[in-house]
Amino acid sequence: MSPSDAPRGARRRFLRDEGGAYAIEFAFFGSLLIAVMLILIQYAVVHLARQNLNASLHVATRALLTGSFQNANGPQLTPAKSLENLRAMMCNGSGSPVVFFKCENLKVDVQIVTKFDDPLWKQSALDPDSKNWRTNFGTTYKCPGKQSIAVVRAAVKLPLIAPLFLKIGMGSFKGGAALLQSAAVFKVEPFESNLTGGC
């Protein structure tokens, strides 16, 4: 074998060698598999967090519908304190399964509806310009009196594991967190007010 044939033979052996084929295949398909798994896990977390938000809102709605929240949180409380108590009830009370988001990332709004074309309660909790919370969301508590129609809106800022994979159909905050929203409209029952509670 001539000296010029030696590099050519080494090149042929290298091209025929299949010893690292599995590592190269895993590098191509393993990264794709990991990306698909991240997407599936992220969708599962978002779905479960949305279910938690709906269940928590149901707890708050039931308390407002029957008047038990209004009787426990009378008119002497500020709207901010009433909303804080409502959030605490949603997060901790009545076995509400809030496990997929932190309570400090939850905001609640309670309004009384006199006409359904009012644009204020239809607005998203997310400001589309600043990509942050809308300034007036989560600050309104209008005590639902007997036979009034109330709208309760809840929103959660949910940090994402893989924010690049989950942007379709969801509002997103500046840092990549997703916005989850839930709402309930109901007519308050004619509950009996106690001496310190009610509206």
C-alpha positions, 0 to 999 in steps of 0.5 A: 500500500502506497503512502497516498492510499493510507488516508484514503483507506482510513476515510473508507473505514470511517465512512463504513463504521456504524459504531456511533449511529445510535448516538447520532440518531438519538441526537436528532430524534431525542431532542424532538422527543424531549420537545414533544414531552415538554409540550404535553406536560405543559398542556396538562399543567395548563388544563389542570390549572384551568380546572382548579381555577373553575373549581375555586371560582365555583366555591366563591360563587356559591358563597356569594350566591347564598349570601354567606360571604356577604354575611361574614364580610359586612359593609364595614370592610373595604373592597380590598379586604373583601377581595382578600377574604374571597381569594383566601376562600378560593385558595383554602376554603371548602376543600378547593383544589388549588394546587397548580397555581399560587394564590398570590397569582390569583386576582378576583373581581366582583361586579353588579350588572345592571346592563349587559352591554357595559364594556367594563366587565367584558375586558380581559384581565391582561392589558394588551399594550403593557402585557401586564395586569390591567390596572383596574382588574382585581380591585373592584368588589361591589357587594352583591345584594339580594336578587342582584345579578353579579359577575365574578371574574377570576384570573391567574398568572400561570408561569410556564415550563416551556413558554415558547411552545404554548402561545396559541389562543392564550394571553401571555404576560411579558415574562412568558407566563400565561393568563387563565380566566374564568367567570360566573354570572348569577342572580343572588338568592334572597338571603337573610342578612344578619346584624353585621353582614349583608350589603 
